[in-house]
């Protein structure tokens, strides 16, 4: 006969339940207390916070990145014992008191994070996409005020993989890539202006399908609307693929590549709370004959939502690329600073004048003539750019699978917030345009 010494009646019972059972006065029923990490805001900012598992090991997010500060230190003692294992106090050599873990104050604004997650829930319900990422930050400091993804999970139930598959735990804003498409057109536009080789009023033959480049005839990409000619300003406002290709040809391979890298493509942004990847900006030696005309329209390159967001922030921040900042400070239980984080400028990408010129163009994108009229807000000048990318399925661009995006900032003349919205494969009857799917989400968040 196997003797059962004890049986578990309930795991993870709360204190109220424990006290109620104890009050029954049954000697044979008892409980063992244990400590567990709790996330009172449930899913809010789950991908930023991460979680600590049941072995007290931090797995993802801020929990893991700042574990050194958060963990605290057990106390310990060096001593000698006699043969009966009793301590010989006179030989105690060292005693170290336990110390509490420190606290991390994030740059995340709970209210803005909540607004963003509510908007994500609306878009998810309406369009049933594969994924959504939204980022909100301050251009001048790089401070991230909100970062959220769909699908998400509750860190209190990280172990419930039926309810929250493991894939839901990844922070898509940093781990997933897409071809940025037209949001990338700010790069050749700003580069050509910064090099002084083009002015906003210069006209281009956008009705021509082929051009000569370095002794070869190149076929230019097609546009949704063919315009015989467009000014450099209108190439951006009308989001002309052919016009962008012309800008790429004028810049040439080297300058186009170098400005793409300067804007932060092909390198991590430094928002490293786990899993951030570099995306792909091919070295010039690996370009094919089409790259010079396709890269300017955001093809032949892959980027994370955070990279697209950082690049747009360059235009909003007078031409300077900032490192994203997620933590303001680390402080002790008395509220005293132990570490205070400062904004970190990585480099100047284009001049202040060029950034402001491009910002004015992006304000017209949201105006009456542009592709992002649905991002407009009353009494505010919004600047931004839509992106609509066909996904590559089985090696070909698909007409059914799209990524819709919008990245922008406001107020246009003195930007205080940058917002990027990326919607992966929204379910739609036709093409999932960034102007239809991502721009309204931008507007709703900006308005709130």
C-alpha positions in Angstrom: 0.0 0.0 0.0 1.4 3.4 -1.0 1.1 5.9 1.8 0.0 9.3 0.5 1.6 11.8 2.9 0.0 14.9 1.4 -1.9 16.1 -1.6 -2.1 19.5 -3.3 -5.6 20.9 -3.2 -4.8 24.2 -5.1 -1.8 25.9 -6.6 -1.4 29.7 -6.7 -4.2 30.4 -4.2 -4.4 34.0 -3.2 -4.0 35.3 0.3 -7.7 35.7 0.8 -8.4 32.0 0.0 -5.5 31.0 2.3 -6.8 33.0 5.2 -10.4 31.7 4.7 -9.2 28.0 4.7 -7.1 28.7 7.8 -10.1 30.1 9.6 -11.8 26.8 9.2 -9.3 25.5 11.8 -8.6 22.1 10.1 -5.2 21.0 11.3 -4.7 18.7 8.3 -5.0 21.5 5.7 -2.1 24.0 5.5 -0.5 26.3 2.9 3.1 27.2 2.0 3.6 30.9 1.1 5.7 31.8 -1.9 6.4 35.0 -3.8 5.7 35.5 -7.5 6.1 38.4 -9.8 2.7 40.1 -10.6 1.9 42.4 -13.5 -1.0 44.5 -12.3 -1.7 46.1 -15.7 -2.0 42.7 -17.3 -1.4 43.0 -21.1 -0.5 46.7 -21.0 3.0 47.1 -22.5 3.6 43.3 -22.2 6.2 43.3 -25.0 8.2 46.1 -23.4 8.1 44.8 -19.8 8.6 41.1 -20.5 8.3 38.7 -17.6 10.1 36.7 -14.9 9.3 33.0 -15.1 8.5 30.6 -12.2 12.3 29.8 -11.7 12.7 33.6 -11.1 14.6 33.9 -14.4 13.9 37.0 -16.5 12.9 35.9 -20.0 12.3 39.0 -22.2 11.9 42.8 -22.2 12.9 45.3 -19.6 12.8 42.5 -17.0 15.7 40.8 -18.7 17.6 43.8 -19.9 17.7 45.5 -16.5 17.8 42.3 -14.4 21.2 43.3 -12.9 19.5 46.3 -11.3 16.1 44.8 -10.5 17.2 41.5 -9.0 18.6 42.7 -5.6 21.2 40.7 -3.7 20.8 37.9 -1.1 22.6 38.4 2.1 25.5 36.0 3.1 27.8 35.2 5.9 31.3 33.6 6.1 31.7 31.7 9.4 33.0 28.5 11.0 31.0 25.6 12.6 31.9 23.0 15.2 31.4 19.2 14.8 27.7 19.5 15.6 27.2 22.2 12.9 26.8 25.0 15.5 28.2 28.3 14.4 31.3 29.5 16.2 30.3 33.2 16.3 33.8 34.3 17.4 35.1 33.1 14.0 32.5 34.9 11.9 34.6 36.7 9.2 32.1 38.5 7.1 28.4 39.3 7.0 26.8 41.0 4.1 23.2 42.4 4.5 20.7 41.6 1.8 19.9 44.5 -0.4 16.6 45.3 -2.2 16.5 45.4 -6.0 16.4 48.8 -7.6 13.5 50.3 -9.6 13.4 51.2 -13.3 11.3 54.2 -14.5 10.4 53.8 -18.1 9.8 56.5 -20.7 6.5 54.7 -21.6 3.5 56.9 -20.9 0.7 54.7 -19.5 -2.1 56.8 -21.0 -0.5 56.9 -24.5 0.3 53.2 -24.3 -3.4 52.6 -23.4 -4.6 54.7 -26.3 -2.3 52.8 -28.7 -3.4 49.4 -27.5 -7.1 50.3 -27.7 -6.5 51.4 -31.3 -4.7 48.2 -32.1 -7.7 46.2 -30.7 -10.0 48.2 -33.0 -7.8 47.6 -36.1 -7.4 43.9 -35.2 -11.2 43.5 -34.8 -12.0 45.3 -38.1 -9.4 43.9 -40.4 -8.2 40.6 -38.8 -4.5 41.2 -39.8 -1.6 38.8 -39.2 0.2 41.4 -37.1 0.2 45.1 -36.0 3.0 47.3 -34.6 2.6 50.8 -33.4 5.3 53.1 -31.9 5.0 56.6 -30.4 8.1 58.6 -29.5 9.5 62.1 -28.9 11.7 63.1 -31.8 14.1 65.4 -29.9 15.0 62.8 -27.2 14.2 59.5 -28.8 12.1 58.7 -25.7 9.6 55.9 -26.5 6.1 56.8 -25.1 4.3 53.7 -26.4 5.2 50.5 -28.2 2.7 47.8 -28.7 2.0 44.8 -31.0 -0.8 42.5 -32.0 -1.1 39.6 -31.2 -0.1 40.2 -27.5 -0.2 38.2 -24.3 -0.6 38.6 -20.5 2.7 38.2 -18.7 0.8 36.9 -15.6 -0.1 33.9 -17.8 3.1 33.5 -19.9 3.0 29.8 -19.4 -0.5 29.4 -20.8 0.6 28.7 -24.4 -2.8 27.5 -25.5 -4.3 30.9 -24.7 -1.2 32.9 -25.7 1.0 31.0 -28.2 4.8 31.6 -27.7 4.8 33.6 -31.0 2.7 36.2 -29.3 5.5 37.0 -27.0 7.8 38.4 -29.6 8.1 42.2 -29.9 7.3 42.6 -33.6 8.3 46.2 -33.6 11.9 45.0 -33.2 12.0 41.4 -34.4 9.9 41.4 -37.7 10.9 42.9 -41.0 9.0 44.1 -44.0 9.9 46.0 -47.2 9.2 49.6 -46.1 7.8 50.7 -49.5 6.9 54.3 -49.9 7.7 55.4 -46.3 11.3 54.9 -47.5 11.0 57.7 -50.2 12.0 60.2 -47.6 15.6 58.8 -47.9 16.3 59.5 -51.6 14.4 62.8 -51.3 16.4 64.1 -48.3 19.6 62.7 -49.8 19.2 64.5 -53.1 18.4 67.8 -51.4 21.2 67.4 -48.9 23.7 66.8 -51.7 22.5 70.0 -53.5 21.8 68.1 -56.7 18.1 68.6 -56.8 15.7 71.4 -55.7 12.0 71.0 -54.8 10.9 72.7 -58.0 13.0 70.6 -60.4 10.9 68.7 -63.0 11.3 65.0 -63.9 10.0 63.0 -66.9 7.8 60.5 -65.0 5.9 59.4 -68.1 9.0 57.7 -69.5 9.2 53.9 -68.9 12.9 53.4 -69.7 16.1 55.4 -69.0 19.8 55.1 -69.8 22.1 54.6 -66.8 25.9 53.9 -67.0 25.5 52.7 -70.6 22.6 50.4 -69.8 18.8 50.8 -70.5 16.9 50.4 -67.3 13.1 49.8 -67.0 11.6 52.0 -64.4 8.9 50.8 -61.9 5.3 51.5 -62.7 3.0 53.9 -60.9 -0.7 53.7 -60.0 -1.2 57.0 -61.9 1.1 57.9 -64.7 2.1 61.6 -64.7 4.0 62.9 -67.8 6.1 65.1 -65.5 6.3 65.9 -61.8 8.4 68.3 -59.7 10.6 66.8 -57.0 8.1 68.2 -54.5 5.2 66.4 -56.2 7.2 63.1 -56.5 7.0 62.9 -52.7 3.4 64.2 -52.4 2.0 61.9 -55.1 4.3 59.1 -54.0 5.6 58.5 -57.5 7.7 55.3 -57.8 9.2 56.5 -61.1 10.1 59.8 -59.6 11.8 58.2 -56.7 13.8 56.0 -59.2 14.9 59.2 -60.9 16.2 60.5 -57.6 18.1 57.3 -57.0 19.7 57.5 -60.5 20.8 61.0 -59.8 22.3 60.0 -56.5 24.1 57.0 -57.9 24.8 53.7 -56.1 27.2 54.9 -53.5 25.3 57.9 -52.2 22.0 56.1 -52.2 23.5 53.3 -50.2 25.3 55.6 -47.8 22.3 57.7 -47.0 20.2 54.6 -46.5 22.7 53.5 -43.9 22.9 57.0 -42.4 19.2 56.9 -41.8 19.7 53.7 -39.8 18.8 51.0 -42.2 20.8 47.8 -42.0 21.8 48.4 -38.3 20.1 47.9 -35.0 18.4 51.1 -33.6 19.8 50.4 -30.2 16.4 49.8 -28.7 17.7 46.5 -27.4 15.3 44.9 -25.0 15.8 41.6 -26.6 15.5 40.2 -30.1 16.1 43.3 -32.1 17.5 42.5 -35.6 19.4 44.6 -38.2 17.1 44.2 -41.2 18.8 44.0 -44.6 20.5 46.8 -46.6 22.5 45.0 -49.2 26.1 46.0 -49.9 26.5 47.6 -53.4 28.5 44.6 -54.7 25.4 42.5 -54.1 23.0 44.8 -56.0 21.4 43.6 -59.2 20.6 45.7 -62.2 17.2 46.8 -60.8 18.3 47.8 -57.3 19.2 51.4 -58.2 15.6 52.1 -59.4 13.8 49.9 -56.8 15.6 50.7 -53.6 14.4 54.4 -53.7 10.8 53.2 -53.5 11.5 51.0 -50.6 11.9 47.6 -52.3 15.1 45.4 -52.2 15.5 46.4 -48.5 13.9 45.0 -45.3 13.4 47.0 -42.1 11.8 46.6 -38.7 8.9 49.0 -37.7 11.4 50.6 -35.3 13.9 51.4 -38.1 11.2 53.0 -40.2 10.1 55.0 -37.2 13.7 56.1 -36.4 14.2 57.2 -40.0 11.0 59.3 -39.9 12.2 60.7 -36.6 15.3 62.1 -38.4 13.1 64.4 -40.5 11.1 65.4 -37.4 14.3 66.1 -35.4 16.0 68.5 -37.8 18.1 65.9 -39.4 19.6 64.1 -36.4 19.2 60.4 -35.7 18.6 59.6 -32.1 18.9 56.2 -30.3 15.5 55.1 -29.0 15.3 55.5 -25.2 13.0 53.3 -23.1 14.2 54.0 -19.5 14.5 57.4 -17.9 16.2 56.4 -14.7 17.1 53.7 -12.2 16.3 54.7 -8.6 16.4 53.1 -5.1 13.6 52.6 -2.5 14.0 56.2 -1.3 13.4 57.6 -4.8 17.1 58.6 -5.2 18.6 58.3 -8.7 21.2 55.6 -9.1 21.5 56.0 -12.9 19.8 58.7 -15.0 19.7 58.0 -18.8 20.4 60.9 -21.2 19.2 61.2 -24.8 21.8 59.9 -27.2 22.3 61.4 -30.6 23.9 58.9 -33.0 24.7 61.2 -35.9 23.6 64.1 -38.1 22.1 62.6 -41.3 21.0 65.7 -43.2 21.0 69.5 -42.6 18.3 71.2 -40.6 17.2 73.1 -43.7 16.8 69.8 -45.7 14.9 68.2 -42.9 12.5 71.1 -42.7 12.0 71.1 -46.5 11.2 67.4 -46.5 8.9 68.0 -43.5 7.0 70.6 -45.5 6.6 68.1 -48.4 5.3 65.5 -45.9 2.8 68.0 -44.6 1.5 68.2 -48.2 1.2 64.4 -48.3 -1.5 64.7 -45.7 -3.0 67.7 -47.5 -5.7 67.8 -50.2 -3.4 66.5 -52.9 -1.6 63.8 -51.1 -1.9 60.0 -50.4 -2.6 60.3 -46.7 -5.6 62.6 -46.4 -7.1 60.2 -43.8 -4.3 61.0 -41.4 -5.4 64.7 -41.2 -6.6 66.3 -38.0 -8.5 69.5 -37.6 -6.4 72.5 -36.5 -3.2 70.5 -36.6 -0.6 70.3 -39.4 0.3 66.6 -39.8 3.3 65.4 -41.8 3.9 61.8 -42.8 4.1 59.2 -45.5 2.1 56.1 -46.4 3.5 52.8 -47.5 1.8 49.9 -49.3 4.1 46.9 -49.9 3.3 43.7 -51.7 4.7 40.8 -49.7 6.9 38.3 -51.4 5.2 34.9 -51.5 7.0 31.9 -53.2 9.6 34.3 -54.6 7.1 36.7 -56.3 5.4 39.8 -55.3 1.8 38.9 -54.3 -1.3 40.8 -55.2 -3.2 39.4 -52.2 -0.7 39.9 -49.4 0.2 43.4 -48.3 1.8 45.4 -45.5 0.1 48.8 -45.0 2.0 51.4 -43.1 2.0 55.1 -42.2 4.8 57.0 -40.4 4.4 60.6 -39.5 4.7 63.4 -37.0 2.9 66.5 -35.7 2.7 69.5 -35.4 4.5 69.5 -38.8 6.4 72.8 -38.2 7.5 71.9 -34.6 7.2 68.2 -34.2 6.6 66.9 -30.7 5.4 63.3 -31.5 6.3 60.7 -34.1 3.9 57.8 -34.6 4.4 54.8 -36.9 1.7 52.3 -37.7 2.4 49.0 -39.5 -0.4 46.5 -40.3 0.7 43.1 -41.7 -1.8 41.6 -44.1 -5.1 43.3 -43.2 -8.0 41.4 -44.8 -9.3 43.5 -47.6 -11.0 42.9 -51.0 -8.4 44.8 -53.0 -5.0 46.3 -52.3 -4.5 47.1 -48.6 -3.3 50.7 -49.0 -1.4 52.4 -46.2 -3.6 55.4 -46.7 -6.8 53.3 -46.0 -5.6 51.0 -43.2 -2.7 52.7 -41.3 -3.4 56.4 -41.7 -6.7 56.4 -39.9 -5.1 54.5 -36.9 -2.4 57.3 -36.9 -5.1 59.9 -36.9 -7.1 58.3 -34.0 -4.0 58.0 -31.8 -2.8 61.6 -32.7 -6.3 63.0 -31.9 -6.5 61.2 -28.6 
